[in-house]
Amino acid sequence: MKKSFAANNKGQFVIEAVLLMIVMVGIFIGSMNALRDSKFLSKIVTGPWERVAGMMESGVWVAAKDAQKQHPNQRDRSVSFNPSM
């Protein structure tokens, strides 16, 4: 009595699908660990945020630590009693 090849192929398909899922999950976990270790997302967010924070705090488009030095109120100013000078 001959067995149907379709029945055998269904079982092989399930096994191959499970193995492919295991490989894909392994690749996903490995790539997520690599991205987490390289702090990729934090570099994307903090790089531009430093300049935005400088603009919000001091009104200049530089990093926040340098922006405090460039704030208009931090410049050396001399008081003049004659406003036309």
Phi, psi and omega in degrees: 000132181270139175269152179285135177289335180297321180293320179291322180292329179296316179293321178294322178298317180296316180297316179294322178296317179295317179296319177296321178295320179296318179295316181295319178295321177297317177296318180298313180295318178297318180291323178294320177295320179294318178293322180293319180292327180276355181053045183298312183293321181293327177292324179294321184278313187285331180302300178292330184295328179299319179289321178295320178296322177297322178291320180291321184279321190232353177083019177227147183273065173225174179301151186300323181292328178273338183291328181296329179285335184261005179297139183303328180282350181267352181288152176289124181231146175252143182277131178240129178274348177253105186291345182281348182279000000 
